[in-house]
Amino acid sequence: MSTGSDGQVRRTVLAVPGSSDRFIAKARTLGVDAVFLDLEDAVAPHVKEESRARVVAALNDPAGFAAPLVTVRVNDWTTSWTYGDVIEVVTGAGARVDALLLPKVRSAAHVQALDLLLTQVERAAGLAVGRIGIEAQIEEPEGLLNVREIAASSPRLQTLVYGPGDFMAALGMGGLNVGTQPAGYEADAFHHLQMTILVAARAHGLQAIDGPFVGVRDLEGFRRSARSSAALGYDGKWVLHPSQVDAGNEIYSPSAEDFERAQRIAAAYAESTAAAGGAVGAIVVDDEMVDEAGVKLARAVLARGRAAGM
């Protein structure tokens, strides 16, 4: 787990339809790290414009959200709604928005266009320029081919988000359940997509977030999906239902055993490499050889654990 450029933890990111007062009210109390109010796929075309006002009202409601990070997903640049989403949401509630999530990012220019528009709207609204971050959702082949440039596109950029649904459709993968491995392929069909996004994110100090698993009653399926991306190094995953929250928070945090072992490794190595400890560069901890590379792994586990409150 990385805390990314904004210092925030995103083990669980709750997707909330911006058109639903009921879902917004429920989202206020859930113990997730982040919430995004959606103006894109979860909102029908004929209510997209009116949903902006609902999202602004929800953001300005004194009840607030238990989640420490609150973002809004706007529509992508191929639609007629993007600029209106940004202007209305940021003008109406920009002080309460931590980041905008931009879907279907195909090139660095998409992120840069949002950055420029955000800067103008922040100035017009009297907001601090640059405070609102950008999260880029990579969910189409062109975006994957350009992901390195996208990851370097803007100082506002905080995360790259893997979007399995659109990828599955664009690539012609079998199956209808977003986030579920397609039947008939024995290996991990998502590995190349996820690893490519992860490497680009890490090369530029960004977080990498896994997309949704839509089987909200299939908790074991969610766990399998989450464990797979967590093992690669993803920082967190979208959640669609309260039943997925505890599992997500657990899976994207180190186990107590790993955290304690990382503490032992870091302490033993610090002692051995000090002059008083003989300046030894390789030691044995728990019957395993540990050198500088092993200590880097231990430090990463410690950072993840501390970010999760361990």
CORRAKA-V8502 format. One record per helix or strand. SS is the DSSP state (H for helix, E for strand). FROM is the first residue (numbers start at 1). TO is the last residue. If there is no record, write none. Layout:
BEGIN
SS,FROM,TO + SS,FROM,TO
END
This chain:
BEGIN
E,12,17 + H,21,27 + E,34,38 + H,45,60 + E,69,74 + H,82,96 + E,99,102 + H,108,125 + E,133,138 + H,141,145 + H,147,151 + E,157,162 + H,164,171 + H,191,203 + E,207,210 + H,219,232 + E,236,239 + H,242,251 + H,256,273 + H,275,277 + E,283,285 + E,288,290 + H,292,307
END
